[in-house]
Amino acid sequence: MMAQYQHLSCLRWICHFNVLSCIPLTGSVPYSELASLANVPVTQLRSVCRMLMTSNLLCEPVPDEVAHNNVSSMFITNPGFTDWATFIAQFSMPAAAHMTEATQKWGQTDKKNETAVGLALGTDKPLFDFISESPKLSKLFAAYMKNVQGGDGTNLRHLIKGFDWASLNDAVVVDVGGSTCSSAIALAQAFPNLRFVVEDLPEPIATARQVLEKQPESIKARITVHVHSFFLPQPCKEAQVYLMRMILHDWPDREALTILQNHLSVLKHDAKARLLIMDTVLPSLLPGQAEDRMRDHNQSEAVLRVRDLTMMQSFNAKERERSQFTDLLSQTSDAEGCLVLKNVVKPPCSVLSVLEVAYERFDAMPDPALTLQPMTAGFAFDASLGGLKLNNGSSHSSSAGSEPRNYHDYAQNDLVSSSMEGGQASQMNGTAQQSMPGVVFG
Ligand SMILES: C[S@@+](CC[C@H](N)C(=O)[O-])C[C@H]1O[C@@H](n2cnc3c(N)ncnc32)[C@H](O)[C@@H]1O
């Protein structure tokens, strides 16, 4: 841990001064020559490069000369890496460093202009407003997002695998906050009958138009782009799927609810229409699991926690546990029904899950008392573990188990659970908690 903050700050330094592009892809260059090419002090350059070498970036094959290794050369062969690192260095790192000051100043807040990133950048504007005012920053953010999508855990192949797109035939898919069309293009390539509407703010949509121009006719003919804010009611009523990929995690609950509520009427209008939320689902800690978690403390949870903290520091938003999603959905309602979670799929190796959501009328929902009957006390289906799991955390196949904590715990955490990964869909419908308007839980 001691070295990590220096690694990041050195990465920021070499990206800022464009050092990597001054190093030849083959052979090495003396520090003195590199210093004058990059216009930086040679002693600082030497210290920074040697620190980075301890994290497997760059190497020194000849004394006092520096060269690329296979990791650093990727920053040259794939310029997206530099965009990614520049964004992390310019926004994410300073935001993380100002987290303490943000809490000191505002305590608990969900205002988008009271954030650690705002303190770091010296602005009282919400991050997206700050970014969208500058075409240069908008381009950097779009490039960063494109690169995030290229990463294994958030790769677009998980979007393709996470839902039965083929069953939609020639339906329309609306990509809400679809940025520069990367998702729409990937889906259009994989499913030649689908048509797409991509909605976003003016800057990303302007870039999206340029991106689309470069696509073959077979792709661009099926994608239309619109400037539309998801804080206004969804104007496209005829779609079969409304996709929100990495959208809700940018927003605190109040705004997330407004975004969802703006899609209630299009989902109600067509019983087959679906909302697909693709976001991280944080692991929920069940009683008795604390020790397991300490023992199994692993990188995959760290990656999810990084995402959660980044959302907090950037937007006062958060990644959510499954029960927090079902809470939000059950609050997205009108007099006759509400949104319900139908299915959750976490494709292998993905850090994001696909949550399939529909509108359901209260009078069509199963009686919650009946829905609970078949459940064996203390069990939950956890498809990611490939089977039944005791609420006390251990996998098990007998009927013994601890008592449920209360009705709320079952409804929120346990009933909704199915996954392609687990191979068996445990479609418990997820409607228990939503089916009881007026009942105060827990
Ligand atoms: C984290 S990015 C996700 C982009 C894309 N869905 C993806 O999966 O890569 C969030 C997107 O929300 C967009 N956005 C922010 N505020 C918006 C608003 N009020 N209406 C529509 N889009 C918005 C941003 O411009 C950005 O493209």
The ligand as a MOL file (V3000), in Angstrom:
LIG
                    3D

  0  0  0     0  0            999 V3000
M  V30 BEGIN CTAB
M  V30 COUNTS 27 29 0 0 0
M  V30 BEGIN ATOM
M  V30 1 C -20.9210 6.5690 -17.4090 0
M  V30 2 S -21.4260 7.1390 -18.9650 0 CHG=1
M  V30 3 C -22.1690 5.6850 -19.6450 0
M  V30 4 C -22.2260 5.7490 -21.1330 0
M  V30 5 C -22.7720 4.4970 -21.8270 0
M  V30 6 N -24.0980 4.1510 -21.3990 0
M  V30 7 C -21.8390 3.3390 -21.6440 0
M  V30 8 O -22.2760 2.2700 -21.2500 0
M  V30 9 O -20.6560 3.4810 -21.9420 0 CHG=-1
M  V30 10 C -22.8210 8.1150 -18.5190 0
M  V30 11 C -23.4810 8.7820 -19.7070 0
M  V30 12 O -24.6200 9.5290 -19.2480 0
M  V30 13 C -24.6880 10.7090 -20.0130 0
M  V30 14 N -25.5360 11.7020 -19.3380 0
M  V30 15 C -25.2540 12.4380 -18.2470 0
M  V30 16 N -26.3000 13.2250 -17.9330 0
M  V30 17 C -27.2690 12.9610 -18.8560 0
M  V30 18 C -28.5990 13.4220 -19.0450 0
M  V30 19 N -29.1500 14.3310 -18.2260 0
M  V30 20 N -29.3170 12.9190 -20.0620 0
M  V30 21 C -28.7790 11.9990 -20.9060 0
M  V30 22 N -27.5200 11.5100 -20.7660 0
M  V30 23 C -26.7790 11.9860 -19.7550 0
M  V30 24 C -23.2460 11.1380 -20.1350 0
M  V30 25 O -23.0690 12.0770 -21.1680 0
M  V30 26 C -22.5670 9.8010 -20.4070 0
M  V30 27 O -22.5430 9.5070 -21.7800 0
M  V30 END ATOM
M  V30 BEGIN BOND
M  V30 1 1 1 2
M  V30 2 1 2 3
M  V30 3 1 2 10
M  V30 4 1 3 4
M  V30 5 1 4 5
M  V30 6 1 5 6
M  V30 7 1 5 7
M  V30 8 2 7 8
M  V30 9 1 7 9
M  V30 10 1 10 11
M  V30 11 1 11 12
M  V30 12 1 11 26
M  V30 13 1 12 13
M  V30 14 1 13 14
M  V30 15 1 13 24
M  V30 16 1 14 15
M  V30 17 1 14 23
M  V30 18 2 15 16
M  V30 19 1 16 17
M  V30 20 1 17 18
M  V30 21 2 17 23
M  V30 22 1 18 19
M  V30 23 2 18 20
M  V30 24 1 20 21
M  V30 25 2 21 22
M  V30 26 1 22 23
M  V30 27 1 24 25
M  V30 28 1 24 26
M  V30 29 1 26 27
M  V30 END BOND
M  V30 END CTAB
M  END
